[in-house]
Amino acid sequence: MKILKELCLILIVFLIMAFNSIGENDSEQKTIVYLIGDSTMADYANNYDPGKDYMKTRYPVTGWGQVFQRYLVKDSLQKVNQLIKTDSAFVDDRARGGRSTRTFFQEGRWRAVYENLKKDDLVLMQFGHNDAAETMTERYVPIEGYKEFLRLFVNQTRSKGAVPIILTPVARNYPWVDGKLQNVHGLYDQAAKDVAKELNVMLIDLNRKSMDFFTQKGETFSAENYFMNLPAGKYEAYPEGQKDNTHFQTKGAIEVARLVFEGMKELNAAIKN
């Protein structure tokens, strides 16, 4: 009888441990938010150039994906709870400089994402900067090809039960007309919108959001504080300074990441309604 009681006690302990383990696993479930795109989205700080010191060789260049995790902390996830249904989210930034939709696919970068996708993960895709580079044949993708690769990313994301979100390409700090930043992306901006409408995919119009934001701040302020226009002697990685109105300093990346999160909140509200 005593042995039976001991066996029952052991069984109860194992059951409690099992239930606790299940609870722990549930609490550790997280949504992976994959970012696929180009240099404006890339994470330069985490093994982008293996063996090199980011602070000495790259800083302050910062992709908005590099700082996006701060917007997906636990306290913020309630604001996007129709998109991210777990208690935590992890940003997996696969964006890479110089990549168009075609080269991202051809190099196997998309396959590496696709093979790891699971149900309810998110894939945010932002291309266009390099697709439009007609003079660089190694990366150039005409409009119809750009659309086709976006369709491929969307359809294969959905095939895994994951959630695709298309972003129009983020603005460059030119051209300016009468104090307003204009669209530099030509038909690629509209092409992303066309695919989103055709496939009924969620869209964040990052081009428009960023044009409006930088217009509000002004050309000179945006150039000096948000884009990689650097004076000589200020940063170790750029001893002679630099003029670059495409890539972001850290402050610029943080603001663009905020705009993306605002876009996610808007999508979340639309789903609720």
C-alpha positions as CSV (number, residue, x, y, z in Angstrom):
1,M,0.0,0.0,0.0
2,K,2.8,2.3,0.9
3,I,4.6,1.6,-2.4
4,L,1.3,2.3,-4.3
5,K,1.0,5.7,-2.5
6,E,4.6,6.5,-3.4
7,L,4.0,5.6,-7.1
8,C,0.8,7.8,-7.1
9,L,2.8,10.7,-5.6
10,I,5.6,10.3,-8.2
11,L,2.9,10.2,-11.0
12,I,1.3,13.4,-9.6
13,V,4.7,15.1,-9.6
14,F,5.4,14.1,-13.2
15,L,2.0,15.3,-14.2
16,I,2.6,18.7,-12.6
17,M,6.0,18.9,-14.3
18,A,4.4,18.0,-17.6
19,F,1.8,20.7,-17.3
20,N,4.4,23.3,-16.2
21,S,6.5,22.3,-19.2
22,I,3.6,22.8,-21.5
23,G,3.0,26.2,-20.0
24,E,6.6,27.2,-20.3
25,N,6.6,26.1,-24.0
26,D,3.5,28.2,-24.6
27,S,5.0,31.2,-22.9
28,E,8.1,30.8,-25.0
29,Q,6.3,30.7,-28.3
30,K,7.2,33.6,-30.5
31,T,6.3,34.9,-33.9
32,I,9.3,35.4,-36.3
33,V,9.1,38.6,-38.3
34,Y,11.3,38.1,-41.4
35,L,12.6,41.1,-43.2
36,I,13.6,40.7,-46.8
37,G,14.9,43.5,-48.9
38,D,17.9,45.8,-49.5
39,S,20.5,47.9,-47.8
40,T,18.0,50.4,-46.4
41,M,16.5,47.6,-44.4
42,A,19.6,45.6,-43.5
43,D,21.2,45.0,-40.1
44,Y,24.8,46.2,-40.4
45,A,25.7,45.5,-36.7
46,N,25.1,41.8,-36.5
47,N,27.6,39.8,-38.6
48,Y,26.9,41.8,-41.8
49,D,30.7,41.9,-42.4
50,P,32.0,38.9,-40.5
51,G,35.2,39.6,-38.6
52,K,34.9,43.4,-38.9
53,D,34.1,45.8,-36.1
54,Y,30.8,47.6,-37.1
55,M,31.7,50.7,-35.0
56,K,35.0,51.1,-36.8
57,T,34.1,50.1,-40.3
58,R,30.4,50.9,-40.9
59,Y,28.8,53.1,-38.1
60,P,26.7,55.2,-38.3
61,V,25.0,53.5,-41.3
62,T,21.9,51.8,-40.0
63,G,19.2,49.9,-41.7
64,W,15.7,50.3,-40.3
65,G,15.5,46.6,-39.8
66,Q,18.5,46.8,-37.5
67,V,16.4,48.8,-35.0
68,F,13.0,47.4,-35.6
69,Q,13.0,44.9,-32.7
70,R,12.5,47.8,-30.2
71,Y,9.0,48.3,-31.7
72,L,8.1,44.7,-31.2
73,V,8.6,44.3,-27.4
74,K,6.0,42.8,-25.3
75,D,4.3,46.1,-24.3
76,S,3.9,47.1,-28.0
77,L,2.5,43.8,-29.3
78,Q,-1.0,44.5,-28.1
79,K,-1.1,47.3,-30.7
80,V,-0.6,44.7,-33.5
81,N,-2.3,41.7,-31.9
82,Q,-4.2,40.8,-35.0
83,L,-0.9,40.4,-36.9
84,I,1.2,38.9,-34.1
85,K,-0.8,36.6,-31.8
86,T,2.0,35.4,-29.6
87,D,3.4,37.0,-26.4
88,S,6.7,37.7,-28.1
89,A,8.2,38.4,-31.5
90,F,11.7,38.2,-32.9
91,V,12.9,40.2,-35.9
92,D,15.0,38.1,-38.3
93,D,16.5,40.6,-40.7
94,R,17.6,38.9,-43.9
95,A,17.9,42.1,-46.0
96,R,21.2,42.7,-47.8
97,G,22.7,45.6,-49.6
98,G,22.6,45.7,-53.3
99,R,19.9,43.1,-53.7
100,S,16.9,43.3,-56.0
101,T,14.0,40.9,-55.9
102,R,15.8,38.8,-58.5
103,T,19.2,38.6,-56.9
104,F,17.7,38.0,-53.5
105,F,16.0,34.9,-55.0
106,Q,18.9,33.7,-57.2
107,E,21.4,33.8,-54.3
108,G,19.2,31.5,-52.2
109,R,18.4,34.1,-49.7
110,W,14.7,33.6,-50.2
111,R,15.0,29.9,-50.0
112,A,16.7,30.2,-46.6
113,V,13.7,32.1,-45.3
114,Y,11.1,29.9,-47.0
115,E,12.5,26.7,-45.5
116,N,12.2,28.1,-42.0
117,L,8.8,29.7,-42.3
118,K,6.1,28.5,-40.0
119,K,2.4,29.2,-39.6
120,D,1.6,32.8,-38.5
121,D,5.2,34.1,-39.1
122,L,5.3,37.5,-40.9
123,V,7.4,38.3,-44.0
124,L,7.8,42.0,-44.6
125,M,9.2,42.6,-48.1
126,Q,10.7,45.9,-49.3
127,F,12.5,46.0,-52.6
128,G,12.7,48.5,-55.5
129,H,15.9,50.5,-54.9
130,N,18.1,48.0,-56.8
131,D,15.4,46.6,-59.1
132,A,15.2,50.0,-60.7
133,A,19.0,50.3,-61.3
134,E,19.0,50.1,-65.1
135,T,22.7,50.8,-65.4
136,M,23.5,47.9,-63.1
137,T,22.6,44.9,-65.1
138,E,23.6,42.5,-62.4
139,R,20.7,43.6,-60.2
140,Y,18.3,45.4,-62.5
141,V,14.8,43.9,-62.8
142,P,12.1,45.4,-65.1
143,I,8.7,46.2,-63.7
144,E,7.1,43.0,-64.8
145,G,9.9,40.9,-63.4
146,Y,9.7,42.9,-60.1
147,K,6.0,42.1,-59.9
148,E,6.6,38.4,-60.6
149,F,9.2,38.0,-57.9
150,L,6.9,39.8,-55.4
151,R,4.1,37.4,-56.4
152,L,6.5,34.5,-55.8
153,F,7.4,35.7,-52.3
154,V,3.8,36.3,-51.4
155,N,2.5,33.0,-52.7
156,Q,5.2,30.9,-51.1
157,T,4.8,32.8,-47.8
158,R,1.1,31.9,-47.9
159,S,1.8,28.3,-48.8
160,K,3.5,28.0,-45.3
161,G,0.6,29.6,-43.5
162,A,2.7,32.7,-42.9
163,V,1.6,36.3,-43.5
164,P,3.1,38.4,-46.3
165,I,3.2,42.2,-46.1
166,I,4.4,44.3,-49.0
167,L,6.2,47.6,-48.5
168,T,6.7,50.2,-51.1
169,P,10.4,51.2,-51.3
170,V,11.5,53.8,-48.7
171,A,12.1,57.3,-50.0
172,R,15.5,58.7,-50.8
173,N,16.3,62.3,-49.8
174,Y,15.7,63.5,-53.4
175,P,14.3,65.0,-55.5
176,W,12.8,68.0,-53.7
177,V,10.4,70.4,-55.5
178,D,9.0,73.5,-53.7
179,G,9.9,72.2,-50.3
180,K,8.4,68.7,-50.8
181,L,10.2,65.4,-51.2
182,Q,9.1,63.6,-54.4
183,N,8.8,60.0,-55.5
184,V,12.2,58.8,-56.9
185,H,11.1,55.2,-57.5
186,G,9.1,55.8,-60.7
187,L,6.7,52.9,-61.5
188,Y,8.2,50.6,-58.9
189,D,6.2,52.3,-56.2
190,Q,2.9,51.7,-58.0
191,A,4.0,48.1,-59.1
192,A,4.2,47.1,-55.4
193,K,0.7,48.5,-54.8
194,D,-0.6,46.7,-57.9
195,V,0.7,43.3,-56.7
196,A,-0.8,44.0,-53.2
197,K,-4.2,44.8,-54.7
198,E,-4.1,41.9,-57.2
199,L,-3.2,39.3,-54.6
200,N,-5.2,40.9,-51.7
201,V,-2.0,41.3,-49.7
202,M,-1.5,43.8,-46.8
203,L,0.5,46.8,-47.9
204,I,2.4,49.5,-46.0
205,D,3.0,52.5,-48.2
206,L,6.5,53.3,-46.8
207,N,7.4,55.4,-49.7
208,R,4.5,57.8,-49.0
209,K,5.0,57.7,-45.3
210,S,8.7,58.5,-45.5
211,M,8.2,61.2,-48.1
212,D,5.7,62.9,-45.9
213,F,7.9,62.6,-42.8
214,F,11.0,63.9,-44.4
215,T,9.1,66.7,-46.0
216,Q,7.8,67.7,-42.6
217,K,11.4,67.8,-41.3
218,G,12.8,69.6,-44.3
219,E,15.5,68.8,-46.9
220,T,18.5,70.1,-45.0
221,F,17.5,68.8,-41.6
222,S,16.8,65.3,-43.1
223,A,20.1,65.3,-45.0
224,E,22.1,66.1,-41.9
225,N,20.3,64.1,-39.3
226,Y,18.7,61.1,-41.0
227,F,20.7,60.3,-44.1
228,M,24.4,59.5,-44.4
229,N,25.7,63.0,-45.1
230,L,28.7,63.1,-42.8
231,P,31.3,65.8,-42.1
232,A,35.0,64.8,-42.4
233,G,36.7,63.6,-39.2
234,K,33.5,62.8,-37.2
235,Y,33.3,59.0,-37.7
236,E,36.2,56.6,-37.8
237,A,34.6,54.6,-40.7
238,Y,34.3,57.8,-42.9
239,P,37.4,59.9,-42.2
240,E,36.8,62.1,-45.3
241,G,33.1,62.4,-44.7
242,Q,30.4,61.2,-47.1
243,K,27.4,62.4,-49.1
244,D,24.7,59.8,-49.3
245,N,21.0,60.5,-49.5
246,T,19.9,56.9,-49.7
247,H,21.2,55.2,-46.6
248,F,20.3,56.1,-43.0
249,Q,22.1,57.2,-39.9
250,T,20.8,55.6,-36.7
251,K,18.3,58.4,-36.1
252,G,16.9,58.1,-39.6
253,A,16.6,54.3,-39.3
254,I,14.7,54.6,-36.0
255,E,12.2,57.0,-37.6
256,V,11.7,54.8,-40.6
257,A,11.2,51.7,-38.3
258,R,8.6,53.7,-36.4
259,L,6.8,54.5,-39.7
260,V,6.7,50.7,-40.5
261,F,5.3,49.9,-37.0
262,E,2.7,52.7,-37.5
263,G,1.8,50.9,-40.8
264,M,1.4,47.7,-38.9
265,K,-0.8,49.3,-36.4
266,E,-3.0,50.6,-39.2
267,L,-3.3,47.2,-40.7
268,N,-4.1,45.8,-37.3
269,A,-7.0,48.3,-36.9
270,A,-8.3,47.4,-40.4
271,I,-8.4,43.7,-39.5
272,K,-10.3,44.4,-36.3
273,N,-12.9,46.4,-38.2
